[in-house]
Amino acid sequence: MSPILAAGIVFLFFVCVLVKLLHLTAAASAPLIYAKDRSTQFVQSVLTLCPILQQTYVPPLLWGKSGHIQTFVYARMGRVNMPAPNGIRHTKIMSDGATLTFDLHEPLVPHVTGESYCLLFCPGIGNNSESPYVRTLVHYAQNNGYIAAVLNHIGSLKNVPITSPRIFTYGGTEELDIVRREIELLHPKCGMILVGCSMGGNIVVKYLGENVKRQTGILAAVSINQGYDVNKAKPFLLSWQNLRRAYIYVMTRNQKNMIRRHKEQLFDENIKSSTGINEDEVFAASTIAELDEAYTRRRHGYESVEEYYHHNSCFSVLSNVQIPFLVVNAEDDPIVPTALLECPLQAAKSLSNMIFVLTKHGGHLGFYEKGILRPNSLTWMDRLIIEYANAITTLHQEGTLPKSPYDAITNSTMHPDDDEEETHTHVADVSQGETSISNRSSTTKKSPSGCVANGVYE
């Protein structure tokens, strides 16, 4: 065989492998839409007001059909032309001494309805208002007339020390509840939509489902790329299939780095002696499950990691969410396997106001759109969230937005059966560093303790 022929065969083999790995022959398509009854006024209105749901999602030509590359680009680069939105950082000291922060960004233009609406973002694991995809979402929301608030998960901000021996948990809802109530105090006439990404989607659903009275005063909710049931996900995440074990290793490393930053607080001798936490075992963990066994479940008093996962997953309360609700997953998400999507598929059969959207491409929080190598600045996810929010606010103004059936239980957005708690709030401008600092006292209320229906390609 001549050297030229051999080189040609090797090159052809390389091209074939590349085509297969990048799924270059896969066709772009519109997302699958699942709903209990597509003929209802609400679902039809959303589909009309959200043309993105019936249009083909076109990922970047050369690499966008690979869920791995979409996820890798999201994790390493974030977003193209990432903005730096201006906002005010609010700091609240919780009843256990933990320091909770959230960033509040005012709209850059009036909302098209002339009214005041807020998107409250609950980011993914270890993410906060400084994460690239969150910054892009916030800026886009501001440019569409929304107040944009972001919950900063406790321990995730490098320049904010923790003040109690704990960080965020996978399903903890108390922080989201406090931020929601604080925004209601600051903007009492503001309509609110909750948006959760990945772990944040689990928190949003659990928040609304575990105490149904919380749905009162919330116009709608959005969940993006969450996994619903961690116990069911566990064997998949420990497998090397689809490189999931590699993703989990990176996530575990990031979590350990966060814990290491705050180890003086987290590994207080009293905490270690009372919980049985072994610092060496924590930092030796190579998977999230090992880390949660060595640290998280012990810190929060669970008998096993399985009990911790069950209590902190939203799958058991998803069917309690009765307000308008958009749930989004991607088939090629390397972190959330399709076996976990039975939960939202079944929920879509029974919940009249839920729409489940399943894209063919997008990876985990990628959803990059168009271009050959360089994608658009805005992702498909960014555009969908704002289109859905615009649809919800339009229906709200028209008086046709479905309301929570629990509105009859209480007419207040607060929880009438909770005790009040005095908290101290610190406010700082985060657009140019910590300047223009002011202090005030506020009263908040203590939070309580705490498959296919009509699915077709468009």
C-alpha positions, -999 to +999 in steps of 0.1 A: +000+000+000+014+034-010+020+060+018-004+084+001-032+057+001-025+048+037-026+085+047-059+089+029-074+059+047-063+073+081-077+107+072-110+092+061-112+072+093-105+103+113-133+122+095-158+094+100-150+093+137-153+131+140-186+131+122-200+104+146-187+121+177-200+155+167-233+141+154-228+162+123-254+142+103-281+147+130-309+170+119-319+200+139-355+200+150-381+218+170-385+206+207-410+181+217-439+196+236-457+175+263-489+187+279-520+172+295-543+189+270-528+210+242-563+224+233-567+244+266-567+281+263-536+284+285-514+259+265-526+274+232-518+309+244-483+299+255-476+282+222-488+313+203-469+338+225-438+316+225-430+310+188-396+296+199-413+264+211-425+256+175-394+267+157-364+246+149-336+249+175-304+253+154-272+246+175-238+257+162-230+239+130-197+222+138-200+213+175-235+222+187-251+188+182-227+172+208-241+174+243-206+169+257-192+199+238-222+221+247-217+212+283-180+217+282-183+251+265-209+261+292-186+250+320-153+265+306-164+296+287-199+304+300-214+328+275-202+348+244-198+385+250-207+381+286-223+413+301-216+428+335-250+438+348-253+465+375-271+455+407-274+458+445-263+430+468-285+424+498-271+405+528-294+389+554-283+372+586-305+341+590-317+327+623-289+302+625-263+329+619-258+320+582-251+349+559-275+349+529-270+372+500-290+380+469-284+404+441-312+427+428-310+443+394-335+470+383-349+469+347-331+489+320-363+497+301-400+497+312-418+464+309-440+462+278-471+460+300-462+491+319-463+470+351-436+457+375-425+421+372-396+402+387-377+371+376-361+354+407-333+332+396-321+301+416-288+290+400-272+256+397-249+238+421-222+262+434-234+290+411-244+326+419-249+360+404-213+361+392-217+329+371-215+337+333-248+321+323-266+339+352-251+373+342-263+368+306-298+359+318-300+388+342-289+413+316-314+400+290-341+401+316-332+437+324-333+446+288-369+432+286-382+453+315-378+428+343-365+432+378-339+404+380-330+389+414-305+361+420-301+339+450-264+334+458-261+299+473-244+301+507-207+295+504-206+300+466-193+336+465-155+336+470-155+371+486-184+364+510-173+344+541-197+320+557-208+329+592-222+296+604-209+261+599-229+252+568-232+258+531-261+253+507-278+219+502-292+203+471-329+207+481-328+234+508-356+259+503-353+282+533-329+306+515-352+309+484-382+316+507-364+344+525-353+360+492-388+358+478-402+375+509-376+402+509-384+411+473-420+413+482-412+438+509-390+458+485-415+456+455-449+448+470-468+453+437-444+432+417-455+400+400-430+372+404-418+343+383-393+318+397-366+304+374-344+275+385-314+260+366-301+225+373-300+222+411-319+255+412-347+239+393-350+212+419-351+238+447-378+258+429-400+228+424-395+216+459-401+251+473-435+253+455-445+217+461-436+210+497-458+239+510-486+246+485-494+280+501-461+293+487-477+291+452-500+320+462-485+352+448-462+334+423-473+338+387-453+310+372-422+289+375-395+276+351-372+246+356-342+240+333-320+208+332-327+193+366-327+156+375-357+153+398-347+122+418-311+119+430-315+084+443-327+072+409-298+092+393-271+078+416-263+046+397-262+065+364-239+091+378-215+064+391-212+049+356-186+057+330-213+055+303-215+088+285-186+099+306-209+107+335-183+096+361-159+122+347-185+149+351-192+139+386-155+139+395-152+175+383-184+185+402-170+168+433-137+186+430-154+219+427-175+212+458-145+202+478-127+234+467-156+254+481-156+234+513-118+239+516-123+277+513-146+277+543-131+247+563-123+267+594-160+274+599-173+241+585-150+218+605-154+234+639-144+209+666-179+210+681-194+202+647-170+174+640-176+158+674-214+161+673-218+149+637-190+124+633-176+142+603-141+132+594-122+159+575-099+135+558-128+114+545-145+146+531-115+156+510-108+120+499-142+118+483-141+113+445-179+114+438-207+136+450-223+105+467-191+099+487-189+136+496-225+137+507-220+105+528-188+119+544-202+154+550-236+166+539-259+140+553-240+139+586-240+177+589-278+178+584-287+148+606-297+122+581-293+085+588-281+077+553-272+095+521-303+078+505-325+095+531-308+128+524-314+124+487-350+114+491-358+143+513-340+168+491-353+157+457-384+173+442-399+142+425-424+135+453-439+170+453-438+178+416-475+170+412-484+195+439-473+224+416-506+239+402-494+273+389-482+277+353-450+257+351-425+253+323-401+223+326-371+219+301-346+191+295-323+181+267-320+146+253-283+149+250-277+162+285-247+141+297-254+147+334-292+141+334-299+108+315-332+103+298-342+076+323-348+104+348-373+122+325-401+098+333-409+120+363-418+152+343-434+131+315-458+116+340-464+149+357-473+165+323-501+139+321-519+152+352-510+189+356-531+211+334-508+241+337-475+223+332-457+222+298-427+199+295-402+208+267-376+183+255-350+194+231-329+171+209-297+191+216-284+215+242-264+195+267-264+207+303-272+244+305-256+249+271-283+255+245-259+275+223-275+287+191-265+291+154-231+301+140-205+277+127-179+279+154-188+310+174-224+309+187-248+337+192-244+358+224-279+347+236-287+311+239-319+293+231-324+289+268-322+327+274-347+334+247-371+307+259-371+320+295-379+356+284-405+345+258-423+324+284-421+352+310-435+376+284-463+352+277-471+348+314-472+386+320-493+391+289-519+366+302-517+381+336-525+415+322-554+401+302-568+383+333-566+349+317-536+335+336-545+304+356-543+309+393-532+286+420-562+267+435-546+274+468-554+311+465-586+303+484-566+291+513-549+325+519-551+359+502-516+368+514-482+361+497-468+356+532-474+325+552-501+335+578-493+306+602-456+314+605-438+333+632-421+366+625-384+369+628-364+401+630-335+401+606-307+425+598-301+435+562-270+450+546-272+465+512-243+472+488-238+483+452-222+454+434-218+471+401-186+489+411-176+469+442-190+474+477-199+511+477-229+531+488-235+509+518-266+514+539-282+494+567-318+489+576-340+466+596-368+446+582-393+421+594-396+388+575-415+357+585-398+325+595-401+298+569-417+265+580-394+236+587-386+225+565-459+090+301-466+110+271-496+133+267-500+150+234-463+150+227-454+156+191-427+172+170-436+206+159 
